[in-house]
Amino acid sequence: MNVYVYYRSVGANNVSARRSAANDLIKRISEDRGNCTYISKSYTKAYAAVCAASSLIGCDIETINYSGGLERLVKKMRFYLPANDIRKILLYDDPHKYATYAWTRKECLFKAHNRRNDIGYVNIANADDVVTLRDMKLVTKNIAENVVLTCYCPIGADIEWVSA
């Protein structure tokens, strides 16, 4: 099974441009790959991303934010990570990067399952690019300087990353 992840620079930092870019990517995937049963879209300051497949998926794209230092980062992480995972991320060589990995993974799970609390514990605070959970995986990729894209898909899926 294939998962298609299309992403591109938006070139403008406004919501309507980001939404328009995501919708254009959906059209492009449909033209290139035919109709896919599942589609997930995301956008951040200057990028948009869409993933499509024939099974459950989720995607999220974020810009790594280095402003505010570690205090601000810890405050943000308390919203979505347990204390042990926060301590773990703070030990990594780039806590801001791996906090963003964790955030995009959380968002992918939420988008795919449309719920927040009953998925169970998932080690989203992992520094690896691929995190597996049962029959699914979270694959995180740096697509540009300080831009992180994560795709949630079946463990056996081949992901095709396309800079559109």
PAZAPA-4460 file (N, C-alpha, C; in steps of 0.05 Angstrom, whole numbers, plus 32768, in hexadecimal, padded with zeros to 4 digits):
% residues 164
    n_x    n_y    n_z   ca_x   ca_y   ca_z    c_x    c_y    c_z   seq   type   mol
   8011   7FE8   8000   8000   8000   8000   8012   8019   8000     1      M     A
   8009   802C   7FF1   8018   8045   7FEF   800A   805C   7FFD     2      N     A
   801A   806D   8009   8011   8086   8015   801F   809C   8006     3      V     A
   8010   80B0   7FFD   801C   80C6   7FEE   801B   80DF   7FFF     4      Y     A
   8032   80EB   8003   8034   8104   8013   803F   811A   8001     5      V     A
   802E   812D   7FFB   8035   8144   7FEA   8038   815C   7FFC     6      Y     A
   804D   816C   7FF8   8051   8184   8007   805D   8199   7FF6     7      Y     A
   8059   81B2   7FFE   8065   81C8   7FEF   8066   81E1   7FFF     8      R     A
   8079   81F2   7FF7   807A   820D   8003   8062   821D   7FF9     9      S     A
   8057   822C   800B   803F   823D   8004   8048   8257   7FF9    10      V     A
   805D   8263   8003   8067   827C   7FF9   805A   8294   8005    11      G     A
   8045   8290   8014   8037   82A6   8022   802F   829D   803E    12      A     A
   8031   82AF   8050   802B   82A8   806C   800F   82B2   8074    13      N     A
   7FFB   82A7   8066   7FE0   82AD   806E   7FCF   8294   806B    14      N     A
   7FBA   8292   807C   7FAA   827A   807D   7F9D   8273   8063    15      V     A
   7F92   8286   8054   7F84   827F   803B   7F98   8273   8027    16      S     A
   7FB1   827D   8026   7FC5   8272   8014   7FCC   8256   801B    17      A     A
   7FCE   8251   8036   7FD5   8236   803F   7FBE   8222   8039    18      R     A
   7FA5   822A   803E   7F8E   8219   8038   7F8D   8214   801A    19      R     A
   7F90   8228   800A   7F90   8225   7FED   7FA5   8212   7FE3    20      S     A
   7FBD   8214   7FEE   7FD3   8202   7FE7   7FCD   81E5   7FEE    21      A     A
   7FC1   81E1   8006   7FBA   81C6   800E   7FA4   81BB   7FFB    22      A     A
   7F91   81CB   7FF4   7F7C   81C1   7FE1   7F88   81BC   7FC6    23      N     A
   7F9B   81CC   7FBD   7FA8   81C6   7FA3   7FB7   81AC   7FA4    24      D     A
   7FC4   81A6   7FBB   7FD2   818D   7FBE   7FBF   8175   7FBD    25      L     A
   7FA7   8178   7FC9   7F93   8163   7FC7   7F8B   815E   7FAA    26      I     A
   7F87   8173   7F9B   7F81   8170   7F7E   7F98   8162   7F70    27      K     A
   7FB0   816A   7F76   7FC7   815E   7F69   7FCA   8140   7F6F    28      R     A
   7FC6   8138   7F88   7FC7   811C   7F8F   7FB1   810D   7F80    29      I     A
   7F99   8118   7F7F   7F83   810B   7F70   7F8A   8107   7F53    30      S     A
   7F96   811B   7F47   7F9E   811A   7F2B   7FB5   8105   7F27    31      E     A
   7FC8   8105   7F39   7FDF   80F3   7F36   7FD9   80D6   7F3E    32      D     A
   7FC9   80D2   7F53   7FC5   80B8   7F5F   7FA9   80AD   7F5D    33      R     A
   7F96   80BC   7F54   7F7A   80B4   7F54   7F6E   80B9   7F6F    34      G     A
   7F56   80B0   7F72   7F48   80B5   7F8C   7F53   80A4   7FA2    35      N     A
   7F59   80B1   7FB8   7F63   80A3   7FD0   7F4D   80A5   7FE5    36      C     A
   7F48   8090   7FF3   7F33   808F   8007   7F38   80A2   801E    37      T     A
   7F51   80A3   8027   7F57   80B4   803E   7F6A   80CB   8036    38      Y     A
   7F64   80E2   8040   7F74   80FA   803B   7F77   8109   8055    39      I     A
   7F90   8113   805A   7F95   8123   8071   7FA5   813B   8068    40      S     A
   7F9E   8153   8071   7FAD   816B   8069   7FB6   817B   8081    41      K     A
   7FCB   818B   807C   7FD6   819B   8092   7FE5   81B2   8085    42      S     A
   7FE8   81C8   8094   7FF8   81DE   808B   8004   81EC   80A3    43      Y     A
   801A   81F9   809E   8028   8209   80B2   8030   8224   80A5    44      T     A
   8040   8233   80B2   8045   824F   80A9   804A   8251   808B    45      K     A
   805B   8242   807F   8062   8246   8063   8060   822C   8053    46      A     A
   8054   8217   805E   8053   81FD   8050   8037   81F1   8053    47      Y     A
   8030   81E1   803F   8017   81D1   8040   801F   81B4   8039    48      A     A
   800F   81A1   8044   8014   8185   803F   7FFA   8176   803E    49      A     A
   7FF9   8161   802E   7FE2   8150   802C   7FEC   8133   8029    50      V     A
   7FE0   8121   8037   7FE6   8105   8033   7FCC   80F6   802B    51      C     A
   7FCF   80E2   801A   7FB8   80D3   8010   7FBF   80B6   800E    52      A     A
   7FAB   80A4   8013   7FB0   8088   8012   7F94   807A   8011    53      A     A
   7F96   805F   8010   7F7D   804F   8010   7F76   8045   802B    54      S     A
   7F86   804D   8040   7F80   8046   805B   7F85   805D   806E    55      S     A
   7F7F   8059   8087   7F80   806E   809B   7F9C   807C   809B    56      L     A
   7F9C   8097   809B   7FB4   80A7   809B   7FB0   80C1   80AA    57      I     A
   7FC5   80CE   80AF   7FC4   80E9   80BB   7FDF   80F7   80B4    58      G     A
   7FDE   8111   80B1   7FF7   811F   80AD   7FF7   813A   80BB    59      C     A
   800E   8143   80C2   8011   815E   80CF   802C   8169   80C7    60      D     A
   802C   8183   80C2   8044   8192   80BB   8046   81A9   80CE    61      I     A
   805E   81AE   80D8   8063   81C4   80EB   807E   81D0   80E6    62      E     A
   8081   81E9   80ED   809A   81F7   80ED   80A5   81F5   810A    63      T     A
   80BF   81EF   810C   80CC   81EE   8126   80CF   820A   8130    64      I     A
   80C5   820F   8148   80C6   822A   8153   80DB   822B   816A    65      N     A
   80F0   823A   8164   8106   823C   8178   8103   8255   818A    66      Y     A
   80EE   8265   8186   80EC   827D   8197   80E2   8276   81B3    67      S     A
   80EA   8286   81C6   80E1   8283   81E1   80F1   8271   81F3    68      G     A
   8104   8262   81E9   8115   8252   81FA   8108   8239   8205    69      G     A
   8116   822B   8216   810C   8212   8221   80F4   8215   8234    70      L     A
   80F3   822B   8243   80DD   822F   8255   80C2   822F   8246    71      E     A
   80C2   823E   8230   80AA   8240   8220   80A3   8225   8213    72      R     A
   80B8   8216   820A   80B4   81FC   81FE   80A8   81E9   8212    73      L     A
   80B2   81E8   822B   80A7   81D6   823F   8089   81DD   8244    74      V     A
   8083   81F6   8246   8067   81FF   824A   8055   81F4   8234    75      K     A
   805E   81F6   821B   804E   81EB   8204   804C   81CD   8205    76      K     A
   8062   81BF   820C   8062   81A2   820C   804F   8197   8222    77      M     A
   804B   81A5   8238   8039   819C   824D   801D   8198   8243    78      R     A
   8016   81A5   822D   7FFC   81A3   8221   7FF7   8188   8215    79      F     A
   800C   817B   820A   8008   8162   81FB   801A   814B   8203    80      Y     A
   802C   814F   8216   803E   8139   821E   803E   8135   823C    81      L     A
   8040   811C   8245   8044   8116   8261   8060   811F   826A    82      P     A
   8064   8123   8284   807D   812E   828F   8095   811D   8287    83      A     A
   8093   8102   8287   80AA   80F2   8280   80B3   80F7   8263    84      N     A
   80A0   80FB   8251   80A7   8100   8235   80B3   811C   8232    85      D     A
   80AA   812F   8241   80B6   814A   8241   80D3   8148   824A    86      I     A
   80D8   813A   8260   80F4   8137   8269   8106   812A   8254    87      R     A
   80FB   8116   8247   8109   8107   8232   8111   811A   821A    88      K     A
   80FD   812A   8212   8103   813D   81FB   8117   8152   8203    89      I     A
   8117   815B   821C   812B   816F   8225   8147   8164   8225    90      L     A
   814B   814A   8225   8165   813E   8224   8170   813B   8207    91      L     A
   815F   813E   81F3   8168   813B   81D8   8179   8154   81D0    92      Y     A
   8189   8150   81BB   819B   8166   81B2   818C   817E   81A7    93      D     A
   8173   817B   819E   8163   8191   8194   8146   818E   819E    94      D     A
   8141   8196   81B7   8126   8192   81C2   8110   819F   81B2    95      P     A
   8114   81B6   81A6   80FF   81C3   8196   80F7   81B1   817E    96      H     A
   810B   81A6   8171   8106   8194   815A   80F5   817C   8163    97      K     A
   80FD   816F   8178   80F0   8156   8180   80D5   815B   818E    98      Y     A
   80D2   8173   8199   80B7   817B   81A3   80A4   817E   818B    99      A     A
   80AF   8189   8175   809F   818C   815D   8099   8171   8151   100      T     A
   80AC   815E   8152   80A6   8142   8149   808E   8138   8159   101      Y     A
   8090   813B   8173   807A   8130   8185   805F   813D   817E   102      A     A
   8060   8158   817A   8047   8166   8174   803B   815C   815A   103      W     A
   804B   8159   8145   8040   8150   812B   8035   8134   812D   104      T     A
   8042   8124   813D   8039   8108   8141   801E   8107   8150   105      R     A
   801C   8118   8164   8002   811A   8172   7FEC   8123   8160   106      K     A
   7FF2   8137   8150   7FDE   8141   813D   7FD6   812C   8128   107      E     A
   7FE9   811D   811E   7FE3   8107   810B   7FD0   80F3   8117   108      C     A
   7FD5   80EB   8130   7FC4   80D8   813D   7FA8   80E3   8141   109      L     A
   7FA7   80FC   8149   7F8D   8109   814D   7F7D   810B   8133   110      F     A
   7F8A   8113   811E   7F7D   8116   8104   7F73   80FB   80FA   111      K     A
   7F83   80E6   80FD   7F7C   80CB   80F3   7F65   80BF   8103   112      A     A
   7F67   80C2   811D   7F53   80B5   812F   7F3D   80C7   8138   113      H     A
   7F40   80E1   8133   7F2C   80F5   813A   7F25   80F5   8158   114      N     A
   7F39   80EF   8168   7F35   80F0   8185   7F51   80F4   8192   115      R     A
   7F50   80FC   81AA   7F69   8103   81B8   7F72   80EF   81CD   116      R     A
   7F60   80E5   81DD   7F69   80D8   81F5   7F68   80B9   81F6   117      N     A
   7F59   80AD   81E4   7F56   8090   81E7   7F66   807F   81D3   118      D     A
   7F7B   808B   81C8   7F8D   807C   81B6   7FA0   806C   81C7   119      I     A
   7FA5   8074   81E0   7FB8   8066   81F1   7FD3   8074   81EF   120      G     A
   7FE6   806C   8200   8000   8079   8200   800F   8071   81E7   121      Y     A
   801A   8085   81DA   802C   8081   81C3   8045   8092   81C8   122      V     A
   805C   8086   81C3   8075   8093   81C8   807B   80A7   81B2   123      N     A
   806D   80BE   81B2   8071   80D2   819E   8089   80E3   81A3   124      I     A
   8095   80E1   81BB   80AC   80F1   81C3   80C6   80E3   81BB   125      A     A
   80C5   80D2   81A7   80DC   80C3   819D   80EC   80D4   8189   126      N     A
   8106   80D3   818A   8117   80E2   8178   811B   80D4   815D   127      A     A
   8111   80BB   815A   8114   80AD   8141   8101   80B8   812C   128      D     A
   8108   80B5   8113   80F7   80BF   80FE   80DE   80AD   80FA   129      D     A
   80DF   8094   8102   80C8   8082   8100   80C1   8077   811B   130      V     A
   80A8   8079   8123   809D   806E   813B   8087   805B   8134   131      V     A
   8089   8042   813D   8075   802E   8137   8062   802A   814E   132      T     A
   8049   8024   8148   8035   801E   815D   8022   800A   8150   133      L     A
   8022   7FF3   815C   8011   7FDD   8152   8014   7FDA   8134   134      R     A
   8000   7FDF   8124   8001   7FDB   8107   8004   7FF5   80F8   135      D     A
   800B   800A   8106   800E   8025   80F9   802A   8030   80FF   136      M     A
   8031   8045   80F0   804B   8052   80F6   8048   8070   80F2   137      K     A
   8058   807F   80FF   805B   809C   80FC   8076   80A1   80F1   138      L     A
   8077   80AE   80D9   8090   80B3   80CC   8094   80D1   80CA   139      V     A
   80AA   80DB   80D5   80AF   80F8   80D6   80C7   80FE   80C5   140      T     A
   80C4   8114   80B6   80D8   811C   80A3   80DC   813A   80A5   141      K     A
   80F5   8143   80A4   80FB   8160   80A1   80FB   8166   8083   142      N     A
   80E7   8176   807B   80E4   817B   805E   80F2   8195   8055   143      I     A
   80F9   81A6   8068   8106   81BF   8063   8113   81C7   807D   144      A     A
   8123   81DC   807D   812F   81E5   8095   8119   81EE   80A9   145      E     A
   8119   81E1   80C0   8106   81E6   80D6   80E9   81E0   80CE   146      N     A
   80E4   81CE   80BC   80C9   81C5   80B5   80C8   81A7   80B7   147      V     A
   80B5   819D   80C7   80B1   8181   80CD   8096   8178   80C2   148      V     A
   8097   8160   80B5   807E   8154   80AA   807D   8138   80B4   149      L     A
   8066   8130   80C0   8062   8115   80CA   804A   8109   80BC   150      T     A
   804D   80EF   80B5   8037   80E0   80A9   8031   80C8   80BB   151      C     A
   8018   80C2   80C0   800E   80AB   80D0   8001   8098   80BC   152      Y     A
   800B   807F   80BA   8000   806D   80A6   8005   8050   80AF   153      C     A
   7FFA   803D   80A0   7FFF   8021   80A7   801D   801A   80A6   154      P     A
   8025   8008   80B7   8041   8002   80BA   804E   7FF7   80A0   155      I     A
   803F   7FE9   8090   804B   7FDE   8077   8049   7FF1   805F   156      G     A
   803F   8009   8063   803B   801B   804D   8056   8027   8043   157      A     A
   8057   802A   8029   806E   8039   801D   8065   8056   801A   158      D     A
   8075   8068   8025   806E   8085   8023   807E   8091   800C   159      I     A
   806F   809F   7FFB   807B   80AE   7FE5   8079   80CB   7FED   160      E     A
   8090   80D8   7FF2   8091   80F5   7FF9   8095   8105   7FE0   161      W     A
   8083   8117   7FDA   8085   8127   7FC1   8085   8144   7FC8   162      V     A
   809B   8151   7FC1   809C   816F   7FC3   808F   817A   7FAA   163      S     A
   8077   8185   7FAD   8067   818D   7F95   806B   81AA   7F8E   164      A     A
***
